[in-house]
Amino acid sequence: YRSQEEAEKAETPIKPVLQSLVAEMYDRYREQHLYKFQDRTTTEEFNQEDIRTWDVERITKKTYELYQASLQFEETKNFDIDAFAAITKKGNNVEGLRPTLYDFLLHRALDFSMSDKYYLTKPAFKFYLDSEEDFADATDFAKRSLVAQDSLSAKFKTLVLFQKGLEFHLNNPKALIDLDLKRLDFVRNNSIRNDKELLDVERLEALYKKHQSQAISTEIAYKIAFYYNQQGQKYQPSPTEQYRWDIKKAYEICQKANEAFPDSYGASHCRSLMATIQNKNINLNVEKVNPINKPILGLISYKNVSKLYFKAIPVTKAQLTTFNNKYGKARTTFLNNLSGAYKWSNELKNDGDYQQHSVEFSIPELKNGRYIIAASANENFSYSKNGVAYSIFYVSNISFSTRMVQGTQEFYVTDRQSGAPLVGVNAEFYVSTYNSLLRRYETTKAGSATSDENGYIKTNNFKTKSSYNNSFLIKLTHKDDQLFLDDSYYNYTTSKPYEQEFTTFFLDRAIYRPGQTVYFKGLVLARMTNGKNPKIVPNQSRSVTFYD
């Protein structure tokens, strides 16, 4: 309140600055205490000098009024913003973008108005951005006659603010471009036109063409490039090749802007986007279990890679656990130190479109075991400046399916290629137990079973320390063939349902003001823990405590 009183007494240029600061204070208070009064309704004939009694609509409206009031002083257009260096913090690469005190106050008001915080003061008639003229040239937009059925619309008032700012800077290209880019972002984000993206980029391209001789044009170039990069993400292989070359176009736009003004703020954004576009990307997918000594197909998705090197490495369960516990460079180093790898390479088609492509590749026939397959853009499988992808798969002729019956897992083991049941498959069950001396979890054998003539295995003969929600792994062995996946399975025993009482309260409203009476009633109910047999429990007493 003290700041508000000082703002009312102050003179220009201090008065508009204080009004803007008080508006920010109101807005911060609203954000910090929204949970307290977001459901409050508007009260009439009530002294609301205390902000703690306000509703969201009132505090939001007051914030907007103060921001608007700070812009009513024409003389602020003549005050250089550098004169206020003691109370403002200058950013990087902002020279000439907000040259006056008016610009400083205008952008603060716009930031609030554009943020949709004014959403609760709903106008009687909603204002829609549905005109192509919303994307007009700055000069034409500033002169445009804006009409709304209800002038309280936040979007309508935002456009009016942009008009005032653009008109003020029509002869100042640097400040004009900065504000116009902000305007186009707002219009694109709020327009309901289906062609808004196209209208936006057309305006950006015209703006760039007009100002390409100035360093600030690189910011326009970046926005254009960003649009084409986003369009390029929509590419799907098709005869029309729609969107395929848009990412390349984005790269070329950034490259041109960076070469023209390498030290500009926009050029730094362009270089960042170019680096993102140039990133190598490799994704590797192999079916989890594959038959022994049979051709195996994998799927590789890649970007910006012309040749890939592969290796399939047989590993033990302990080695796989170590591999999974390592990350980044340590994982790559561990992988390169493993022996017995099958190595090969594939040439890939790279047309320079910077798109993600996918292709199937062949994996050599492998014997029974557990494997890590790695794909790298260089032969050394190095971590630095390289793309490396990994996948884990198994080679076995054992296949199985599982089902849960009354809390117990049942397994049906079959031949992976013929589908015939496998008789005499030895199943070993393992659980994870904590070793307090070594401070780590260890896998220990908890039981075993053998498949019958139908390939059927039941797990009711395996025990653990806990009989509830037991997690276990299964290791299957058939002659010389072994399959030990990392998939977990669960056995559990359900507890018998029992009756449970609870009380449900009903209030006459969701929130209360000071001094209002709270009317409530309670209903004591009982039901089984499985949700069955609900009933009302009569003649019960309950203690109710109210907390402020």
N, C-alpha and C positions, 0 to 999 in steps of 0.2 A: 504493500500500500504506500509505503514511503516513496518508492520509485515512481509510482503512478502520480502521486502528488507533485513530485519534482518535475515530472514530464508536463503536467498541466501548467506549472508556473514558468517553465523555461522558455527561452526565446530561440529563434532559429540561429545557428544550425543545430543547437543542442537538443531542442524540442523534438524534431523528427527522429533523431538518434535514440533518445530515451523512449519514445513511443514504440519504436521497433524493438528495443530491448525488453520493454515491459510485455509486448506481444509474445516474445520468445519465452519469457518467464511463465506466462499463462499457459502456453503450449506445453512447456516442460512439466508444469504442475498437472495438466490434464493427463499426460503420458504416465507420470509416476503414480497417480491416484485413480486411474481409469477404473480399476477393479472395484473401487469403493462406490462410484456413482454412475456406472455405465447403464444401470437399469432404472435410474431415477426418472420420474416423470416431471414435467414442468409444473411448478406450483404458482398459484395466483394469490394476490393480496398477502404477500409474505415478505418481510424485510430480508433482502438477499445481499446485504452489504458484506456478509461473511462468505468468502469464496468456498468455504467448506460445505455450504448448503446449496451450491450451484449444481445444475445438471449439465450433462455433456454438451447439449445444444447451446446453452447460455455461454459457457466458457469458450467454446469454439467460435461462436459468433463474436464475442468480445475480442478474441485474438485477431480475427480477420479485420474487425473495425480499426484496431490499433495499427495494423500493417497498412491498411488503406490510408489512415490519417497521416502516417509518416511520409506519404508521397504527395501530399497536397501543397507542399512548399516549393514553388517554382525556383526560388533562389538556390536550392540545393544543387541545381544543374550547373551552377557557377562555382561551386566549391570543389577544388581538386582533392581527390581522395588521399593523396600523399600528405595533406595537412592533418589527416586523422591517423597518422602512423602510430601514435601513442596508444590508441584504443583498438586498432585493427591489426590483424596478422596477415602479412602478405605471403601468398603462396608462390610456387615456382611457375615460371613461364606464363605469367598473368599480366605482363606489362601491356598497358593500353586496352585491356579487355573491360575493365570497370573504372574508367578514368575519373568519374565524378562521384560525389556523395550520393547523388540521385541514383546512379547505377548500383551502388552498394545497397541502398535501401530497396530498390526495385527488385533486385535478385533475391533478397531475403524474403520479400513479400511473395514473389513467384514461387520460391521453394516451398513455402507453406501452402499456397493455393494449389500448386500442381500435385501435392502429395496426397490429395483426397482426404485430408484430415477434416475438411469442411463438409463431410458426407452426411452428417446428422442434421444439418440445417437444410432440409429437403424443400426445394421450391415446389410451388403448386403445379407448374408445368415443367417437366424435365427438358433440359437443353441438350440437343444432340449435335455432335460435329459430323455433319453429313454432306457438306458441300465441298466441291472440288476447289473452290476459292480459298478454303482453309490452307491449301498448299501453295497459294499464290506467291509471286515474287514479293520481297519485303516491302517495296514501294507500294505495290498495289494492295497488299494486305493492310498496311498502315492506313490507307485511305478508304478501306472497305467499310461499308455501313453495316454494323452488327446489330441484329434485332433478336430479342428473346421475349417470349410471352411472360416470363418471370425473370426479372433482372437479378434475383437473389442467387441464381445458379452459379456455383463455384467455377464451372468450366467456362461459362460466359464471361465472368469477371476476369478469369485468367487470360482469355483472348484479348480483352480490353487492355489489360496491363501490357501484354506483348505489343499491342498497337502503339501505345504511348511510348514504350521504350524504343521500338523500331523507328518511329517517326523522329524521335530525338537524335538518333544516330545515322540517319540516312546519308550524311556526309562524312561519316567516320567508319571506313570499311572494317577495321579490326574489331571494334566494339560491336558493329552491326552484325558481322558474321558470327561472332560468339553468341549473341542474343538470338539470331535467326536460327542457328543450329539447335538451340534450346527450344525454340518455338516449334520447329519441325518435329523434334522428338516428342513433344507434348501432343501435337496434332496427330502424329502417327499412332501413338499409344492410345488415344481416346476416340479417334475417328471410327465410325461404324460402317464406312465404305468398304466394299470388297476389294477395291483396287487401290487401297491406301498405300500399300508397300510400293507399288509401281509409281504412284504420284509422288511419293516421297523421294525415291531415287532419281526421278526425272528432275525434280526441283534441285536436288543436291548436285546433279551433273551440270545443270545450267548455272548454279552458283559457283561451282568449281571452274567452269569455263570462263566465267566473268572475272574471277579473282586469282587465277592460277599463277599470276606473276608475283603474288605475295606469299610470304612464308606461312601465313595462317591458313592458306589453301590446303596445306597438308592435313589439317584437321577434317576438312571436307572430304579429301581423298580417302582418309581412313574410314569415314562413315560409309562412303560408297563401296569401298573394298569389303568392309564388314558385311554389308548387305549381300554382295555377290558370294562371299564366303558362306553365309548362312544359306543362300539359295543352293550352293553347291552341295550342302549336306543332304539335300533332298534327292540327290541322284540315285536312281535305281537302274541297273542295266536294262536297256530297251532299244529297239531299232531307231527310235527318235533321238536318243542320246540327250534328252532334255536335262539341263543343269550340269552335264558332265564337265564342261570346260569353265564353269563359273568360278571355281576356286582358283584356277590358273589366271583368270581375268583379274581376280582380287589381288593375286600376287603381283601381277604386272602393274596394276594401279599403284600399289604400295611401293614397288620398286622405283617407278617413275617419280613419285613424290619424294622418296628418300634421296634420290640422286639430285633432285632440284634444290631441296633445302634440308640437308642432313642434320643440321643443328636445331631444327624447329621442334616444337612440342609434338605436333602431329606426326612428324617423322619417327619419333621414338615409339609411338603407338604402331605405326606402320611396320617398323622393324620387328616388334613383338609379334604382330600378326604374321609376318613373313616367316619368322622362326617357327611358329605354330604350324603353319602350312607345310613347312619343309620337314617337320618331325617324321622320323621313321616309325612305323607301327607294324607289329607282327602279332597275330593271334593264332593259336594252334589248338586244334581239336582232333582228338582220336577217340574212337569208341572205347569204352572202359575196359571191356574184356574181348579178346580176339582169339580165334582158334590157332592151335599150334602148327607151325610150318605151313601156313597158308598166307596168300597175299593179303596185305593190310592196307586199307585206304585211310588217309588223314585229310583234314581240310585246313588249309592255311589262308588266312586273311592278311593282306599286307598293303602297305602304302609307302611309296617312295623307295622301293627296294627292287633291284634288278636281278639279284641272285641270292639264294638262301643256302646255308650250310646246315645239315642235319646230323644229329647223332642220337642213337638209341642206346641207353646205358642200363644194363641189368643191375639191380640193387637189392639188397636185403631189406627187411622191414626196419631194422635199426638204422640203416643208411637213409632210408626214406624219411624216418622220423627226424633225423638230424637235418636233412635237406629242408623239410617243412618248417623247422625252427630257425632257419637262417633267412636273411633278407638282403636284397640289394647286391652289393659287390661280394659279400661273404657267401651268398648262395651261388653266385657264378664261379667263384674260386673253388668252392667245395665240389661243384659239378665237374670242373675241369680236372680235378685231381682223381676222379674216379676212373677205373680202368675197365677194359673189356668192351668199349663202345663200338657200335656199328656206325660207320660214317658214310655219308654221301652228300651230294649237292644237287640243286635244281635251278635251272635258268627260269626267270620269271619275266612276263611281259610288262614293261613299264613305258607307257606312252607319254609320261610327263603331265598327266592331268591332275595330279595330287589327290586322286581319289582312292578310296579303299576298294581293293579287288579281292576276290576269293577264287581259289583253284584247289582241286584235289591233287594229292600227291601219293606216291607209292612208298610203302615202308617195306624193307626186306623181310623175308620169311624169318620168323624168330622161334626159338625153342621156349618151353614152358618157363615162366618166371614173371617177375615184377620189373617194370621198366620206367625210366624217365626219358622222354624224348625232348630234345632241345632244338630250337631253330634260331639261327643267328645270321645277321647281315654280313659278318666277316668270319673268316675261317678260324680265327683264334678264339671265338666265343668270348671276347673281352667285354667288360662291363661298361667302360667309358666310351661315350660317343657311339653307341651301338644299340641296336634293338635285339633283344633276346626274349624268346617265348618258351614256355615249358608246358608239358602235359604229362600226366601219369596214367599209365595203362597196364593191363595184365594180359598175359598170354596163357590160355588154358582151354581145354576141351570140356571142362566142367561148367555146367550152367545150373541155376536153381531159381525157384520162385518161393515166396514165403507168404504166410497168412497168420493172422492172430486169432486164436480160438480160446475164449474165456481167459484172457490174460496171458496165454502161453503161445510162443512162436512155434510154428510148424514149417518145415522145409521140405521141398520136393526137388530132388537132384536129378538132372537129366544130362544127356550128351549134347554138347553145344551145337553139333552139326546135324545129328539125326533126330534129336528130341526124345530118344528112347530113355526110359528110367535107368538109372545107374544103381546096381546092387552092390552092397558091401563098401560103400564110401564111408571112410572114417571121418567123423566130425569131432573137432575139438573146440571147446568153448573157452574163451579167455575174457577176463575182467580186468579192469584197471584198479590197482590198489596203490595207496600212498605209502612210500618208503620215507619214514620220518628221519632216518639217519642220513639218507642221501638227499632228502628234501625234493623228491620228485615222484611222479606217478610211474608205476611199472605195470606191465601186462603179465598176468599170471594165469596159468591154466586152472579152470574151475570145474571141468567135467568133459565127458565125451559120449558119443553115441555112434551107431552104425545104421546106414540106410537099409531098408528092407527091400523086398522084390519090386516094390512100387516106387523106390527111390525116396521113401518117406522117412523123415527124421523128426522126432519130437524132442523138445528141450526140457521136459519135466524132470529129467534125472540130473540136471545140473544145478548146483547150489552156490550161493554167495553169502557174504556176511549179512546182507540185507535181503529180506524176502519181498520187499516192495520196490517196484520200479527198477529192477535190475537191468543194467546196461552191459552188453557183452558183444564180443566179436566171435566170428565162426571161421574156423580153418578146415577146409575140405581136402581130403587126400584120396585119390583113386589110382592105385598102382603107382606109376612114376609121375603122375599128374597132381599138382597141388595148386589150390586157389585160396589165398588168404587176403581178403579185401579189408579195407579200413572202415567199412560201413558198420554202424552200430545197430543193435537190435535190443528190444526191451521185453522183459517178462514182468508182470506185475500181478499182485493179488488185490482184489477189491475188498474193501472193508464193508461190513454189514451196515446198511442204512439205519439211522436212528432219528428219533424225533427231536426237533430243534425249535425253540420259541424265539420270536423276534417281534419288535414293535414298530409299526409304521405310523408316522406323524403326518397330519394334514394342517396346513396354515392357510389363513384367509388371504395372504398376499406374499409376494416373493421377497420384498424388502420393506423396512419400516423406517419412518422418520422419528426423531426424538419426540417423546411424549405420546406417541400413538400406542393404542392398546393392541396386544398380540392375542388373537383368538386362534385356538388350536384344538385338535382332538387327536386321540391316539387309538390305534386298533392293534390288539395283541393277537398274533397269529401263531400257528404251529404247523409244521410240515416235516416230512421225512427229508433227510439230507439228499436223497435222490430226486427230490422235487415232487414226490407223490403225496397224496392224502393231505392236502392243505385244509385247515379248519380254523375257526375263530375260537379263542380260549376265553371263556367268560369268567367274571369275578376275580380279575387280576388287579393288583395294585402296582403302580410304577412311580418312581421318584423322578421328577423332571427338574433339571437345573438350567437356568438361563445365564449365559455369559455375555458381558458387554464387550 
